Amino acid sequence: MTLHVGAGTFLPVKVEDVSEHRMHAEWGEVRPKAADEINGTRAMGGRIIPVGTTALRLIETAADENGMVRAFEGDTDIFIFPGYRWRVTDALMTNFHLPRSTLFMLVAAFSGLEPMLAAYRHAVTAGPRRREPSAEHRRPAEPHLLWQRLHHRANAEPRQQL
């Protein structure tokens, strides 16, 4: 899968009514083999866990209203914000995102606005983790695993909460 992310993904949302915000179109591709693997995983009862908001946006773009992922090549301007009806994604690996950004709105749509705000308040209060790794073992920010707060994927059976 490939999505050429544009600057619009990172620009702040400047409208009060987020449904009026328009994303810049970005070119992406989901190859047939990737679509088949996602659909096969789902058919066997597996979970779909994109790594990063970019992968998530592309998978959701390529999915039809029944959650079937199709090969896709073209522009997407998908903007996911609270109220979005999930088609494919069960969990998400991602980092923290800036408030009022399209990426924060995506994670708020996924896990709920209040839980995300609480997580951010906790992170600000707790401050950064202190560790002293050697120079050759420095790592980028640690990603976080987010689960859907409410099961609201189109045409799917509820799953047991973990």
Secondary structure, DSSP 8 states (H G I E B T S, - for coil): -EE---GGGTSB---SSGGG-----EEEEE-HHHHHHHHHHHHTT-----BSHHHHHHHHHHB-TTS-B--EEEEE-----TT---SS-SEEEE----TTBHHHHHHHHHH-HHHHHHHHHHHHHH--------GGG------EEEE-SS---TT-------
